[in-house]
Amino acid sequence: MIRKIATLVVVVPLAAVIIAFAVANRHAVTVAFDPFSASNPAYAATVPLFVLIFILVILGVVVGGAAAWLRQSKWRRVARRLDGENRRLLQELSAARERLVTEAQRAAAAEAAAREVAKGPEARRTETPALAPPDGA
């Protein structure tokens, strides 16, 4: 809601200024595109002055945007390289975590087996499986 109000506060006065500029500069001007013959140009266009100014402003914005985009190519290249490196490091981290979990599971199994061995043979003999018949039967 605040964004709409702010846009309205900026756009309405700007539109009023642009309309006033166009009304004040509506007389026609001739634009010649031949630098060698000013009296008889090869191509000339007659347009209202405000149209000429608007076209030049739009052209300036486009040229400035293209120049900024070209100057930033170095930073986009660095960002792509760092993004690829970041993805590779995340994959390595994921693989290392998986190896760590696997090694922890193996260590737990080895520790359980070591405890079983540490009980000794007499402890294992006294333990009978729950479903096995007694020795004398």
Buried (B, 14 or more C-beta within 10 A) or exposed (E): EEEEEEEEEEEEEEEEEEEEBBEEBEEEBEEBEEEEEEEEBEEEEEBBBBBBBBEEEEEEEEEEEEEEEEEEEEEEEEEEEEEEEEEEEEEEEEEEEEEEEEEEEEEEEEEEEEEEEEEEEEEEEEEEEEEEEEEEE
